[in-house]
Amino acid sequence: MPPGPWVLVIGCHRSGTSAVTGALAALGLHGVDPADRMDRLDSNPEHWESLAAALFDEDLLTGLGAAWDAPPAAGSGAPVPALGAAGPDPVAIMAAAYPEPGPVVWKDPRACLLLPYWRSVLPGPLTAVFVWREPLAVARSLHTRDGIPLADGLALWEHYNRTAAIGLQGIDTYVLDYASVVDDPKGALGGLGHWLRGIERFAPWADAWDDDAAAQAIDVGLRHQTARQEPEDGTLPDDHRGVAEWLVAQAGGHRPLDTVPPGPSTVWPEAVLAGRRELARLVRKLDGQSDALHLEFAEVRSTIESLLRNREAKLAEARNEAATLGHLLDGERMRYEGVRQELDRMLASTSWKVTRPLRAAMAKLAR
């Protein structure tokens, strides 16, 4: 496992984590190796995300009966290292994704849901940048990209951010509002860089970091939705308002983060996500049945093709035998014609006619 030190960019999907990760790579931290970098141009021009690690995380969620858009139930139990034991080696994945020595910046929104697992795997002490964005902006962006209904998107926002906050307890964490990065890249990222320089484990590299390059990496024109989007009546559901107000209050650095958002006041977000988990389960079941049908179809097709091959082989064998017999018959026919022609010549010969009385007398004598 690359020793790091590791900086985890934590945040819900569509919250600006890609932009912040790219800025930290421009600052001077090691981003993911280009050979393993996720390429999804219809979503972001650059994700700064390890494709192998993202697939690994999605497999971990599948093992929990969940998915990125149908996260595990709150309080359902954190994944343990044994969860990934049957899959690829996370050490090999991270070693390939980050081959360069020195500070590493890693981002995968699924890590919000899997922090207990990764805290047991990655070498500490870890540092986190907790990026968040207005809930309605995230919900609208998820609807635009993935067709997720707004209510579901709001439930995902609340669950991701609440779960991330709980998972980051005890980790040095900088809470960063994506809107502030868009509004003032130099100020927001300058504050983050200053805070990182104050952490001793980054001291050997901090002097070479470039704050201007980090700020210039933020392209305001790439925002899919405006950074701040409040509901038309200026209100949010209580669950989301409580988490959003907590995030606002936690702005800046914490060594470590030691508070969590207030508990949910209603059950509707979890009820929405429970429906999404059930839908994901049914989709997986349908996919499994579809795979089984495809396998059966492939087996039947293979059997039919084998029978057809056998039939063609037998037909070819019969044709060869018929051709051989035809050649033999032609030979016999030619021999027969030769014998018949010889016989006709003999019967038509003068000697045959002259000796006819002698042949009759010999026949009579023989009788």
C-alpha positions as CSV (number, residue, x, y, z in Angstrom):
1,M,0.0,0.0,0.0
2,P,1.4,3.4,-0.9
3,P,2.3,5.0,2.4
4,G,1.0,8.5,1.5
5,P,0.2,10.5,3.5
6,W,-3.3,10.0,2.3
7,V,-5.9,12.8,1.7
8,L,-9.4,11.5,1.1
9,V,-11.8,13.8,-0.7
10,I,-15.2,12.8,0.8
11,G,-18.6,14.0,-0.5
12,C,-21.9,13.0,-2.1
13,H,-22.1,12.5,-5.8
14,R,-22.5,15.8,-7.8
15,S,-21.0,17.8,-4.9
16,G,-17.9,19.1,-6.5
17,T,-15.5,16.4,-5.3
18,S,-14.0,16.1,-8.7
19,A,-13.1,19.8,-8.9
20,V,-11.6,19.8,-5.5
21,T,-9.6,16.7,-6.2
22,G,-8.2,18.2,-9.4
23,A,-7.3,21.3,-7.5
24,L,-5.4,19.3,-4.9
25,A,-3.6,17.5,-7.6
26,A,-2.7,20.8,-9.2
27,L,-1.5,22.0,-5.7
28,G,1.1,19.3,-5.7
29,L,-0.5,16.1,-4.3
30,H,-0.4,12.9,-6.4
31,G,-3.6,12.2,-8.3
32,V,-4.7,8.9,-9.8
33,D,-2.4,7.4,-12.5
34,P,-3.8,8.3,-16.0
35,A,-3.9,4.6,-17.0
36,D,-6.5,4.0,-14.2
37,R,-8.4,7.3,-14.4
38,M,-12.2,7.1,-14.9
39,D,-13.3,8.5,-18.3
40,R,-16.9,9.5,-18.4
41,L,-17.1,12.7,-20.5
42,D,-20.9,12.9,-20.5
43,S,-20.7,13.4,-16.7
44,N,-17.5,15.4,-16.0
45,P,-14.6,16.4,-18.2
46,E,-12.3,14.9,-15.5
47,H,-13.3,12.8,-12.5
48,W,-9.8,12.4,-10.9
49,E,-11.1,9.0,-9.9
50,S,-9.6,5.5,-10.0
51,L,-11.8,3.3,-12.1
52,A,-10.5,0.1,-10.4
53,A,-11.2,1.5,-6.9
54,A,-14.6,2.7,-7.9
55,L,-15.5,-0.8,-9.2
56,F,-14.1,-2.3,-6.1
57,D,-16.2,-0.1,-3.9
58,E,-19.3,-0.9,-6.0
59,D,-18.6,-4.6,-5.4
60,L,-18.4,-3.9,-1.6
61,L,-21.7,-2.2,-1.7
62,T,-23.2,-5.1,-3.7
63,G,-22.0,-7.4,-1.0
64,L,-24.0,-5.3,1.4
65,G,-27.1,-5.7,-0.8
66,A,-26.8,-2.1,-1.8
67,A,-25.4,0.2,-4.6
68,W,-24.2,3.8,-4.9
69,D,-27.7,5.0,-5.6
70,A,-29.3,2.6,-3.1
71,P,-26.9,2.9,-0.1
72,P,-26.9,0.5,2.9
73,A,-29.5,1.3,5.6
74,A,-28.4,3.6,8.4
75,G,-27.2,1.5,11.4
76,S,-27.1,-1.7,9.3
77,G,-23.5,-2.3,10.3
78,A,-20.2,-1.1,8.8
79,P,-18.4,-3.3,6.2
80,V,-15.4,-5.1,7.7
81,P,-12.2,-6.0,5.9
82,A,-13.4,-9.6,5.4
83,L,-16.1,-8.1,3.2
84,G,-13.6,-7.6,0.4
85,A,-11.6,-10.8,1.0
86,A,-13.1,-12.7,-1.9
87,G,-12.5,-9.9,-4.4
88,P,-9.5,-8.1,-5.8
89,D,-6.7,-7.0,-3.5
90,P,-7.3,-3.4,-2.4
91,V,-3.5,-3.0,-1.8
92,A,-2.7,-3.9,-5.4
93,I,-5.5,-1.6,-6.7
94,M,-4.2,1.4,-4.8
95,A,-0.6,0.6,-5.6
96,A,-1.4,0.6,-9.3
97,A,-3.5,3.8,-9.0
98,Y,-0.9,5.7,-7.1
99,P,2.6,4.5,-8.1
100,E,4.4,7.8,-7.1
101,P,5.7,8.3,-3.5
102,G,4.5,11.2,-1.5
103,P,1.1,12.7,-0.6
104,V,-1.8,11.0,-2.3
105,V,-5.3,12.5,-3.0
106,W,-8.1,9.9,-3.5
107,K,-11.7,10.6,-4.3
108,D,-14.7,8.2,-4.7
109,P,-18.1,9.4,-3.5
110,R,-18.9,5.7,-2.5
111,A,-16.2,6.1,0.2
112,C,-18.8,8.2,2.2
113,L,-20.6,4.9,2.7
114,L,-17.5,2.7,3.2
115,L,-15.2,4.7,5.5
116,P,-15.1,2.0,8.2
117,Y,-13.7,-0.4,5.7
118,W,-11.1,2.0,4.2
119,R,-10.0,3.2,7.6
120,S,-9.0,-0.4,8.3
121,V,-7.1,-0.7,5.0
122,L,-5.4,2.6,4.2
123,P,-2.3,3.6,6.2
124,G,-2.9,6.3,8.8
125,P,-3.1,8.9,10.0
126,L,-5.6,9.9,7.3
127,T,-6.6,13.4,6.3
128,A,-10.0,14.2,4.8
129,V,-11.5,17.1,2.8
130,F,-15.3,16.9,3.3
131,V,-16.9,18.7,0.3
132,W,-20.6,19.4,0.4
133,R,-23.1,21.2,-1.8
134,E,-26.6,22.6,-1.4
135,P,-29.0,19.6,-1.3
136,L,-31.3,20.8,-4.0
137,A,-28.4,21.5,-6.3
138,V,-27.2,17.9,-5.8
139,A,-30.7,16.5,-6.3
140,R,-31.2,18.4,-9.5
141,S,-27.8,17.4,-10.8
142,L,-28.5,13.7,-10.0
143,H,-31.9,14.1,-11.8
144,T,-30.2,15.6,-14.9
145,R,-27.4,13.0,-15.1
146,D,-29.2,9.8,-13.9
147,G,-32.9,10.5,-14.0
148,I,-33.2,10.1,-10.2
149,P,-36.3,11.8,-8.9
150,L,-35.7,14.9,-6.8
151,A,-37.1,13.4,-3.6
152,D,-34.8,10.4,-4.0
153,G,-31.9,12.7,-4.7
154,L,-32.5,14.7,-1.5
155,A,-32.7,11.4,0.4
156,L,-29.3,10.4,-1.1
157,W,-27.8,13.8,-0.2
158,E,-28.9,13.5,3.5
159,H,-27.7,9.9,3.8
160,Y,-24.3,10.4,2.2
161,N,-23.5,13.5,4.2
162,R,-24.7,12.1,7.5
163,T,-22.9,8.8,7.0
164,A,-19.7,10.6,5.9
165,A,-19.8,12.8,9.0
166,I,-20.1,9.8,11.2
167,G,-17.4,7.9,9.4
168,L,-14.9,10.8,9.6
169,Q,-15.1,11.0,13.4
170,G,-11.5,11.1,14.8
171,I,-9.9,12.0,11.4
172,D,-8.3,15.4,10.7
173,T,-11.0,16.9,8.4
174,Y,-11.5,20.1,6.5
175,V,-15.1,20.9,5.8
176,L,-15.5,22.8,2.5
177,D,-18.6,24.3,0.8
178,Y,-18.4,23.8,-2.9
179,A,-20.2,27.1,-3.5
180,S,-17.3,28.9,-1.8
181,V,-14.8,27.1,-4.1
182,V,-16.8,28.3,-7.2
183,D,-17.3,31.8,-5.8
184,D,-13.7,32.4,-4.7
185,P,-11.4,29.6,-5.8
186,K,-8.2,31.3,-4.6
187,G,-9.6,32.1,-1.1
188,A,-11.3,28.8,-0.5
189,L,-8.4,26.7,-1.8
190,G,-5.9,29.0,-0.1
191,G,-7.5,28.3,3.2
192,L,-7.5,24.6,2.6
193,G,-3.8,24.7,1.5
194,H,-2.9,26.7,4.6
195,W,-4.6,24.2,6.8
196,L,-2.8,21.2,5.1
197,R,0.5,22.9,5.5
198,G,-0.1,23.1,9.3
199,I,-0.3,19.3,9.5
200,E,3.2,17.9,10.3
201,R,3.0,14.8,8.1
202,F,2.8,17.1,5.0
203,A,5.8,19.2,5.9
204,P,8.4,17.6,3.6
205,W,6.3,18.5,0.5
206,A,4.4,21.6,1.6
207,D,6.9,24.2,0.5
208,A,6.7,23.1,-3.1
209,W,2.9,23.3,-3.3
210,D,1.4,25.9,-5.7
211,D,-1.7,27.7,-4.5
212,D,-2.2,29.6,-7.7
213,A,-2.2,26.4,-9.8
214,A,-4.8,24.9,-7.4
215,A,-7.1,28.0,-7.9
216,Q,-6.6,28.0,-11.6
217,A,-7.7,24.4,-11.8
218,I,-11.3,25.4,-10.9
219,D,-13.3,26.1,-14.0
220,V,-16.4,27.9,-12.9
221,G,-18.0,27.3,-16.3
222,L,-18.1,23.5,-15.7
223,R,-20.8,23.7,-13.1
224,H,-23.7,21.6,-14.1
225,Q,-26.1,23.5,-11.9
226,T,-25.6,26.8,-10.0
227,A,-23.7,26.3,-6.8
228,R,-26.5,27.5,-4.6
229,Q,-30.1,26.4,-5.2
230,E,-32.7,26.8,-2.5
231,P,-36.3,25.6,-2.8
232,E,-38.7,28.2,-4.1
233,D,-40.3,28.7,-0.7
234,G,-36.9,29.0,1.0
235,T,-37.3,25.9,3.1
236,L,-35.9,22.4,3.3
237,P,-37.1,19.2,5.0
238,D,-36.0,19.1,8.6
239,D,-33.6,16.2,8.0
240,H,-31.8,18.1,5.3
241,R,-31.9,21.4,7.1
242,G,-30.3,19.9,10.2
243,V,-27.4,18.4,8.2
244,A,-26.9,21.5,6.1
245,E,-26.8,23.8,9.1
246,W,-24.3,21.4,10.8
247,L,-22.1,21.5,7.7
248,V,-22.2,25.3,7.6
249,A,-21.2,25.4,11.3
250,Q,-18.3,23.1,10.7
251,A,-16.7,25.1,7.9
252,G,-12.9,24.9,8.1
253,G,-10.4,22.6,9.7
254,H,-10.8,20.1,12.5
255,R,-8.1,18.1,14.2
256,P,-9.9,15.9,14.4
257,L,-13.6,16.1,13.5
258,D,-15.5,15.3,16.7
259,T,-19.1,16.3,16.1
260,V,-21.9,14.7,14.1
261,P,-25.1,16.2,12.6
262,P,-28.3,16.1,14.7
263,G,-30.3,13.0,14.4
264,P,-33.0,12.6,11.7
265,S,-36.4,14.0,12.8
266,T,-38.4,11.9,10.2
267,V,-38.1,8.5,8.6
268,W,-39.0,9.4,5.1
269,P,-35.4,9.6,3.7
270,E,-34.7,6.1,4.9
271,A,-38.0,4.9,3.6
272,V,-37.2,6.3,0.2
273,L,-33.8,4.6,0.2
274,A,-35.3,1.4,1.4
275,G,-37.5,1.4,-1.7
276,R,-34.5,2.0,-3.9
277,R,-32.6,-0.9,-2.2
278,E,-35.6,-3.2,-2.9
279,L,-35.7,-2.0,-6.5
280,A,-31.9,-2.6,-6.8
281,R,-32.4,-6.1,-5.3
282,L,-35.1,-6.9,-7.9
283,V,-32.9,-5.5,-10.7
284,R,-30.0,-7.7,-9.5
285,K,-32.4,-10.7,-9.3
286,L,-33.6,-10.0,-12.8
287,D,-30.1,-9.6,-14.1
288,G,-29.2,-12.9,-12.5
289,Q,-32.2,-14.6,-14.1
290,S,-31.3,-12.9,-17.4
291,D,-27.7,-14.2,-17.1
292,A,-29.0,-17.7,-16.4
293,L,-31.3,-17.6,-19.4
294,H,-28.4,-16.4,-21.6
295,L,-26.3,-19.2,-20.2
296,E,-29.0,-21.8,-21.0
297,F,-29.6,-20.3,-24.4
298,A,-25.8,-20.5,-25.1
299,E,-25.8,-24.2,-24.0
300,V,-28.9,-25.0,-26.2
301,R,-27.3,-23.2,-29.1
302,S,-24.0,-25.0,-28.5
303,T,-25.9,-28.3,-28.5
304,I,-27.8,-27.5,-31.7
305,E,-24.6,-26.4,-33.4
306,S,-22.9,-29.7,-32.3
307,L,-25.8,-31.7,-33.7
308,L,-25.7,-29.7,-36.9
309,R,-21.9,-30.3,-37.1
310,N,-22.5,-34.1,-36.5
311,R,-25.2,-34.2,-39.1
312,E,-23.0,-32.4,-41.6
313,A,-20.1,-34.8,-40.8
314,K,-22.4,-37.8,-41.3
315,L,-23.7,-36.4,-44.5
316,A,-20.2,-35.7,-45.7
317,E,-19.2,-39.3,-44.8
318,A,-22.3,-40.7,-46.6
319,R,-21.4,-38.5,-49.7
320,N,-17.9,-39.9,-49.6
321,E,-19.1,-43.5,-49.4
322,A,-21.6,-42.9,-52.2
323,A,-18.8,-41.3,-54.3
324,T,-16.6,-44.4,-53.6
325,L,-19.4,-46.8,-54.6
326,G,-20.1,-44.7,-57.7
327,H,-16.5,-45.1,-58.7
328,L,-16.6,-48.9,-58.1
329,L,-19.8,-49.1,-60.1
330,D,-18.3,-47.2,-63.0
331,G,-15.4,-49.6,-63.0
332,E,-17.7,-52.6,-62.9
333,R,-19.8,-51.1,-65.7
334,M,-16.7,-50.5,-67.8
335,R,-15.5,-54.1,-67.2
336,Y,-18.9,-55.5,-68.1
337,E,-19.0,-53.5,-71.3
338,G,-15.6,-54.8,-72.2
339,V,-16.6,-58.4,-71.6
340,R,-19.8,-57.9,-73.6
341,Q,-18.0,-56.4,-76.5
342,E,-15.5,-59.3,-76.5
343,L,-18.4,-61.7,-76.4
344,D,-20.1,-60.0,-79.3
345,R,-16.9,-60.2,-81.4
346,M,-16.5,-63.8,-80.6
347,L,-20.1,-64.7,-81.5
348,A,-19.8,-62.7,-84.7
349,S,-16.5,-64.4,-85.7
350,T,-16.2,-66.9,-88.6
351,S,-14.5,-69.5,-86.4
352,W,-17.5,-69.4,-84.0
353,K,-19.9,-70.0,-87.0
354,V,-17.7,-72.7,-88.6
355,T,-17.5,-74.7,-85.3
356,R,-21.2,-74.6,-84.6
357,P,-21.9,-78.3,-85.9
358,L,-18.9,-79.5,-83.8
359,R,-20.3,-77.7,-80.7
360,A,-23.7,-79.3,-81.3
361,A,-22.2,-82.8,-81.7
362,M,-20.1,-82.4,-78.5
363,A,-23.2,-81.2,-76.6
364,K,-25.1,-84.3,-77.8
365,L,-22.2,-86.6,-76.9
366,A,-22.0,-85.0,-73.5
367,R,-25.7,-85.6,-72.9
